[in-house]
Amino acid sequence: MKVVVTGSLGNISKPLTEELVQKGHSVMVISSKAERQKDIESIGAKAAIGTIEDADFLSETFKGADVVYVMETLASDSFFDQNVDVVAGITKIGNNYKQAIQQSGVKRVVHLSSIGAHTDKGTGLIAMHYNVENILKQLPNDVSIKFMRPVGFYTTMFPFIQTIKTKNVIVSNYGGDEKEPWVSPLDIAATIAEEIEKPFDGREIHYIASDEVSPNEVAKILGEAIGKPDLKWLVIPDEQFLNGLLAAGMNPQTAKGFVEINVSKFSGVMYEDYYRNRPKLMGKVKLTDFAKEFATAFSKG
């Protein structure tokens, strides 16, 4: 099959591309950076250099594809850019995908969404994934779409390193002993590769998770991995957490959205549809596996 992959050589798109190439598929990877072309070609894929903010470029690149894998992303510093409306930017990219899919004639789409995308109420920044899912649902019925909803990424734990080093705690505005789902980008890539090869039929939703552990268990497992067995997960008030994000220079809209994400975890809104449609199989990468990667980063940080 001819597959178009967005996301350049990111944490999901690179292992996804590698697996698809190994399985004999013809893969075109979209990247906004020309210097990525050599790296893309080195793993056996072709490069399409352009931006997902250009609907005409996307339309031309999608032509002739059997399947397109689409995900939304902004510049890495967007969360700290005071002039960026993250939700509006992501929504615009969703509209670009819709236009490109229609114009190119692609009939099979895999979309990277998120847990919490079942609602636009009370989930903070996750509302942008709800928006894009509903934009893509406006495509004609002969376009089959698999909405992939991974849970919280292990990689979002890396920012814990700073507060562990300075305060010897993990700090957030939620916590406790209630288990919640986490996922490795490697398991996301593996699941998407599988779904690309399976039949497409209308609109489907797939949750992806690797492990289920509580915040307190996270602190214990990470603490043991970095030689701090007494590491604790400290819960602070929403306003205090928000002020910390703002003090670090985060865009106010984004900071407020992150606080709301954590509130929705505590209230259960974030996870309600996940637990109704929990994946039958968890991924291979457990938190204890990721903890080794975290320890390496901690030692270098």
N, C-alpha and C positions, 0 to 999 in steps of 0.2 A: 504493500500500500504506500501511497504518497501521503506523508503526514507533515503538517506545518506546526511548529512548536514556537510559542511566544515565551518570553522570559529569558532570552539569551542563554547564558550558561550559569544560571542561578542555582540555588540550593535544591530546587525541584527539577528545573528544566535540563540541567546537565545530566544527572543520572537517568532521567526519562529518555533523553536523546540517546545516551549510550546504550540503554537497553533496547530501544527501538531499532537502532542500527545493528546491534548484535542479532536481533531477530530477523534481519534481512529487509527491513523497511527502508524506503527512500525518505529521508528526513530533511526538511528545510527549517533552519532555525533563524528566527527574527531577532536581530540585535541592533541597538541604536549606535553601537560603537564599532567603527571599521576595524579597529585593532583586534577585535574578537574574531574576525574572519578566519585567521590562521588557526586559532584554537578550536573553532567549530569544525573546520575541515579536517583537523588532526584526529578527530574522533569519528570521522566517516560521514559527516553530515554536510549539507550545503548551507551557505550563509546568505541571508537576505538583509542587507543593511538599510535600516530605515526606522521610523518611529511608529509606535502604536497610536500615537496622537494624529496620525495621517491616515484618514479613512481610504483615500485613493490608493496609497501604497499597500495597505492591508488587502484591499480588494484585488489588486493585481497579483499579490503574493499568494493569496488563497486560491486563485484560479487553478483548477485541475486537481486540487487536493481531495483525497478520499476522506480524510479526517483533519480537523484543525483543533489544536489545544490552545485555549485562550485564557489568559490571566491578566489582571490589571495591576499596574505598578506605577509609581511616580519616582522622581529623582530621590536618591537616598537621603538627601537633606530636607525633604519636603516637610517633615514633621516639625522642623525647627525654622522653616521659612515663614516669617510673619505675614507674608503676602499671599500665601498659598491656601486655597480652599480645597482641602484634601477630598472631601466628599464630592464636590462639584467636579474636580479633576478626574476622579475615578468614574463618575457617572458619564462624563464625556467620552471616556475610553470605551465604556460599555455601548454607547450609541455608535461609536466608530465600528466596533465589532459587528453590531447588528447590520449596519449599512454594508460593510465589507462582505459579510456572509450572504446577504441578499444579492448583492451585485455579482459575486463570484460564482454563485450557484452551488456552494458547498451544502451538503445535506446531512453531514454528521459532525457534531460539535461536542467537545469535552470542555467544560468550563470550570476553572478553579474558583470556587466560591468560599464559603466559610460556615462553620457552626454559628448559629444565631441568625442565619440569613432567612429563617422562616418568618421573621417579623421585623418591622421597622420601629417597634415600640420598646424603648428602654434598654437597647443594646449598644448605645453609643456609636462609635465609629463603624461598627459592624453593619449599620444601616446601609452603608454604601454597597455592600454585597447583596443585600435585599433589593436595592435599586437596580443593580446590574442584572440579577436573575430575572426580574420582572421586565426589563428592557428586552432581554433575549427571548423571553416567553412570547413576545409580540411577533416573533418570526413566524412565517407560514408553518402550518402543521406538518408539512412534508420535511421540515428540518428537525431531525432528531437531536436532542441535547441531553447529555449526562452532566448534571450539576454535582460536582464533587465538593463535599463540605468537610474539609479537615477540621480537627479540633485545635486546641491551643498548641502551638509549635514549641518543642523543647528549646529551640534556638532563642525564643524570647526570654529564656532564663539567663542568657549571657549578661544582660545589664545588671543582674544581681551581684556580679563580681565587684562592682564599685562599692556598694553599700556593705558587702561582706568585708572588704578590705578596710573600709573607713570606720564602720560601726559594729562589725562582727555579727550582723543580723541581715536577714532578708526582710525588706520593708514593703508593705503593700496596704491597700485599704480593704482587703478581704483576706481570709485565711481560715484556719481551723482544721478539723478532722474529717470533713466531708470530702469524699473522693471526687475527683474530676478527671476528665479525659485529656491526655496529651498525645502528641504525635511527632514522629520523626519525618523530616522531608524525604528521607530515603524510602520510607513506607508509603508516603504519598505518591512518589514517582512510580514505585512498583505497582501500586493499585491502579494508577492511571494507565500505565502500559498494558495491564491486563484488560482494562475496560475498552481501550482502543481496539483490541483484537476481538472483543465479544460483539454479538449482534446489538444493533441500536434499534430502539422501538419507542418512539414518542419522546416523552419527557420523563427522566428518571432522576432520583436523588440518591446519592451515595455518601454516607458518613465514613470518615477514615480516622482511625485511632490506633495507637500503639500500646498504650498502657492507661490504667486508671489509678491515680494516687492522690492523696490529700496534700494540701499545702504543708502541713506539719511533716508528712512523710517525705516530701520534696526536700525540706530543710535537713532532715536526718540523712537521707541518701547522699545529697550533695555534700553535706558536712563531712560525712565519713570519707568521701572520695578526695576531699581537699585537706584532710587532716584536722578538721574542726568538728569533732563528733558532738559538741554541745551547741552547734549552730541552731538558731531559732528563727521561726517565721514570725515577725512582729506585725501586728495589725494596728494601723493608725487611722484617725478619722479621715473621711473623704476630703475635707477642706485642706487638711494638712498635707495629704498626698498630692492634691492638686497644686498647692503652693510650691511643693518641691519640684514638680514637673515644670512649672512656670519659671522658677528660679534657675532651672537648668537651661532655660531658653526655648522651651517647647512652644510652638504656636498655640494660643489659647483655645482655639476650636479643637485642635487635636488633643491637647491635654485634658480638656473636659470630656472628650470622647473616650479617652483611655480610662478615666475615672469611672465613667458610666459602664464601660465593659466589665470592670471588676465588680461594680455594684450588681450587675445582671448575673454574674457568676454566683454571688452570695445569695441573691433572691431566687435563683433557679431558672429565671427567664432564658438565660443563655443556653441552658442544657435541656429544656423541656422537650423539644422535638427530637434531640439526639437520643434521649432515653426511650422515647416511643419507637425509634427506628435504629436502635443500636446495631452496629455492624456485627455480623455473625462471627467474623474472625478478626482478631486484633493483629496489628503489624508485628514484625519481628524485633524491632528495636525497642527494648524496654528502658525505663528511666535509669536503671543500673548501668546499662550500656552507654547511654548518653552522658552519665556522670563522669565517665573516663574522659570523654571529650571536654567536658566542662572543667575537669581538673587540669587538663593540659592548658586550656585557655587561662585558667586562674593563675597558673604558675608563670605564665608569660605576661599577664596583665599588670 
